[in-house]
Amino acid sequence: MTSLGDKGSVQTQTKVLSQDSWTQVSCPCCVSKQVEPLVLIQLSDSVQPVTKRWLISLIETSKRHGGAALLAHPGEDECGDVVVVSAPRCTFLKATEDLGLCKKYHNEDMVAFSYHDRDNFSNVDDMQEFLTLAERQYIVKNELDSLQAQKKQRIPGIPEAPGVLEAWENICQKLVRAGVIKDIFPLHDQQRLNDLGRRWYSKKQIWGQPLDAIQSYFGSTVAFYFSFLDFYTWALVPPAFLGLVLTFLLPGGGGVVKEQAGEGAMEEDDDGPSVSGHMVQAVFSMLWSTLFIELWKRRSSSLSHRWGTLNLAERFAGPRPGFHGTLGLNPETGRLEPLFPEWQRQLRVGLVSLPLVGLLMGLVVLGMTCFYHGEALVQGFHQDSGSLFSGVLLYMPSMAHIVYTNMLGNVYHAVAMQLTEWENHREESSFQNHHTTKVLLFTFFNNFAVLFHIAFYKQDLPLLRKRLASMLIGNQLVNQCTEVVVPFIVDRFLSAPHKKEQEDDLEMDKLRAQRSLPPYPGLFAEYIELLLQFGYLSLFSCVYPLTAVLLLLNNITEIRGDAYKICKLFRKPFSAPVSNMGVWQTAFEVLGFVSVMSNCWLLLLSPRVQEFCLEGGISGKNIILVAILVEHVLILVKMVLAFMIPDEPDWVRIKREQIEFNSMQALGQQKL
Amino acid sequence: MTSLGDKGSVQTQTKVLSQDSWTQVSCPCCVSKQVEPLVLIQLSDSVQPVTKRWLISLIETSKRHGGAALLAHPGEDECGDVVVVSAPRCTFLKATEDLGLCKKYHNEDMVAFSYHDRDNFSNVDDMQEFLTLAERQYIVKNELDSLQAQKKQRIPGIPEAPGVLEAWENICQKLVRAGVIKDIFPLHDQQRLNDLGRRWYSKKQIWGQPLDAIQSYFGSTVAFYFSFLDFYTWALVPPAFLGLVLTFLLPGGGGVVKEQAGEGAMEEDDDGPSVSGHMVQAVFSMLWSTLFIELWKRRSSSLSHRWGTLNLAERFAGPRPGFHGTLGLNPETGRLEPLFPEWQRQLRVGLVSLPLVGLLMGLVVLGMTCFYHGEALVQGFHQDSGSLFSGVLLYMPSMAHIVYTNMLGNVYHAVAMQLTEWENHREESSFQNHHTTKVLLFTFFNNFAVLFHIAFYKQDLPLLRKRLASMLIGNQLVNQCTEVVVPFIVDRFLSAPHKKEQEDDLEMDKLRAQRSLPPYPGLFAEYIELLLQFGYLSLFSCVYPLTAVLLLLNNITEIRGDAYKICKLFRKPFSAPVSNMGVWQTAFEVLGFVSVMSNCWLLLLSPRVQEFCLEGGISGKNIILVAILVEHVLILVKMVLAFMIPDEPDWVRIKREQIEFNSMQALGQQKL
């Protein structure tokens, strides 16, 4: 489904702003005829010209003197409320080395970029070829973020109290807090965006996604999501096929079909797939989930090599803006920066975050228990009295539960953010991973609590099947609506006049207009949707074999919907270079193991198995023991399989080891 | 228990052989007044002087001309059957860099040694200070092992057929096959050995082991074993204490005491520890095993840093002598050497070795089943007939089983070695790990099959307790006998006259006499003993709480016994620098997880729990479900705990990241 390669449409948008208003570059090699506007800083309306001038001069000052070594453009005039930022070549190149990005060497290998060795890299003279748009914009943001006050000083044009910068204070964060900066966002390049859209979600494009072009325009974070979605959709083909075979070709699959076709109420007797079909489905889905995630790891590492993010040096870069600690020399790099001991972070995670998250999960369970309890109570009361009052009362438990769940959700999200901030992670990726893990656990728990309750506590397979089917179909309808239909209507009918207006605007207004779009909400919602899907499929699919078919259909439209959304409906997001999906990959992997447990359990519950035991005269105790044995053996098989399949293709491993060998050699030579 | 630091006794044994018979060094920096005999090559009696001269010249030739760049000494005369080998300073230093050993920098940091930067390292002029004896001897062996024929040639003095060396053939292996070389072994340094012995196993030394001195004399492989033994023995103190408390202080522990004191036959009713004691013991032993292995990992990595083996470069060194493949350029290092694709090795491991090992394990189970079956059959027959013939027949099944088990063991060992050879591992450590894993699985299975059979199939706790106690006490008696008493007797009474004789011998004869000692059998037997102990303790200890006490007593003598054995009773072994215990660490970790399953199961079986269920009216089915839940939760807790405790102390992590950062920097600078 992937068509790679991204050429052309590079020289657009480079002449938009009047050339002479840009601040001057300081070194001769950076002089160029055109400067590309990359990032827009939206200031408050009431900003003083003196503050804006101070900010611009800070942006253009060299790093040695505490600036960002970037290029700034004041918009239409000195008093406007925007600053457009770009960067000179030297800043780009040095930042590329600091990020640890790999770039094409003259011999076509991907090699970690070295500023000293820059002349041996391809396209090093043309920043628009050398770095992708997403990388250029991320570098500019990164440089802005790392602006620090060299000494205690006042910000001109701001009253005393909020206007004093302490030494080593982060300037951008301060300006945001002081209300000077309202927004910093990367600018869309309309022509490239239109090109990308044509190749991505037009009617002609059904099978492939232009992954390289996505990576180039939106960065590797976004590109990894779409690559995974692509890979996952293809991977759904075998289970979908199996599901179709089990449902329509094998005897005993009628119940599911009838139910899906909505021909009547669910029969009381269980007529799902036969025992053998059940088992085939369960064992298949367990092995499939392992193979899927292992093969994705290989795909992921080869994509990472292709995109030059195989050995990022985030650990050795400066800390993330929110990080705080006592100022000291970093023992690894020898740079002056805030330090915070690792064991203290571990303790905070282990002794505070973990129990608190556990407690909140416990509250979810408590809520659900109270709900079921209350429901039973109210129903009993209604049957006894049968009055109007008791009829109204029937709705109380579920309403209370909904309110409770929503409140809990809000509390949890706030707590998760606070906790992760307080854990004080040095690297952005570590912060993201910890935050994502927390929210993900909760969301997942919230979504599956009902199904788990039905499967493990009520042990009611027909109800589980019914619920699963309705959740699947319901979720998909809602998703398709919110993700495809609504955006389409908004874009075509509501924002169309707005668009036309723009055609006659000044260049500057066009850029500024991008702020009217809402900021991109991030990939969390997208990933969690896939994870929930994967959960329905791997945890419970053996009771409803058509799951994979429904998901496959859903994902084919999902790809286009998501693409349309990110291109048209939101502001462009910043995107850090990453080497994999981070914690999401682990989440899918863990789910694979949980699925073994749930599948074994569902098999045990299945009426056919229980009939079989009754006929064979096997006691209920012994069949449980057999199920435990089978579960443990299957987990062992999964682990052996995961261990046997290397996480990266041989050629990536060799490339990686080459880099390691070279740097070991270099270390030996250098001290000569 | 560790007293570190190893100074003095360095200048011994350096004058033993006549100085002028050594081959000459080729570079001026290597000239030294004394040459230390390190390794002895024992030739066959019938070796031709011309062959010996050829070998000596090969040893002394520079590497550029296909030699080993070592120093050779012909023994008493040109016709003798030994060659003594040493190495000049340059060879040592270059090999140190190739191995990736870390050495003390002038600022006291441990830094990966670089030949170009040699003058900044401490003690670089005195090889006896700079490298440990074990490292020097390993380097000499390594250089000898890597001798390859530069072109097709004949070995002088050997008849046509076996005497032709193909191009790139390994010379030492060829000479061993041709019967020219009988043995290559490192030489003991008697004075240092006596010093070490005094600090290690004399009467004064009860609590500590001179780990640094062990590492220096015997190398890190041996030192890691003794460090682990030390750590493990200390770690036994808490479970031993708990075991004593549970047995003697809590009510209901009488049965174990009586049984241990041998006051009578095992009672029919189970009167082991009470339910609460049982549970405390089980949960404690599960958490203890995780803490133990996680803390050992930290200890291990700090030892590895201390001994300079933290970033060994085995991957980038030449392949092990037994490795074969098509000659080509190594894609990582660019050197010409045999190549063998990784995926092919993986396939061999996965599709051939794994099923074969599984098959042989299946045969063990089959044997056991047949044995139990046969026993029941014969006993039935004997009860029916009661004749003399049937009485003799009673012994048949166990005899047949013993013969079968022994044969199977022999077949398995041969198959394991053949398979591992055939898997064609490039690195020695990888070869060792795969071989050890295979043998270890089998040995473990063989030892525990009976206990598992009793615990899981017969479900007979009293029998399990009896068997466990008798195995523990029996094994310990046998071990103490074979490891301490017999060696002591042999050394004091049998080899004493032999020793006195030596006093008047020539230097050369003393060296040659070391060959009369048997070669050291390796650490496999020692490690498997510890693993089996750990298995008894963690898998079954909740039925017999005194296990830890017995093991603690055993290990305190074990340390001295093992030390005495390796110092006095065997030839000195070669020892490669290693950074951890390799596969043994994994084995202990896996056992920790298996122990959760077995403990949960044993708790389930315990009569108190079953009584409790009966009284509370809980069905057997439900109690099993609770046990499964508890098992899964405990495994989760163990995994979280293992994840939360970092595998290396913060200071080691910082040192490691410093090295990584420096080599990244060096890579960037180098291409300037």
Interface residues (C-beta under 8 A of the other chain):
Chain A: E97 G100 A112 S114 Y115 H116 D117 N120 A313 R315 F316 P331 E332 T333 P341 E342 W343 Q346 V349 G350 L354 M597 G620 K621 I624 L625 I628 H632 V640 M644 P646 D650 R653 I654 E657 Q658 I659 F661 N662 S663 M664 A666 L667 G668 Q669 Q670 K671 L672
Chain B: E97 G100 A112 S114 Y115 H116 D117 N120 A313 R315 F316 P331 E332 T333 P341 E342 W343 Q346 V349 G350 L354 M597 G620 K621 I624 L625 I628 H632 V640 M644 P646 D650 R653 I654 E657 Q658 I659 F661 N662 S663 M664 A666 L667 G668 Q669 Q670 K671 L672
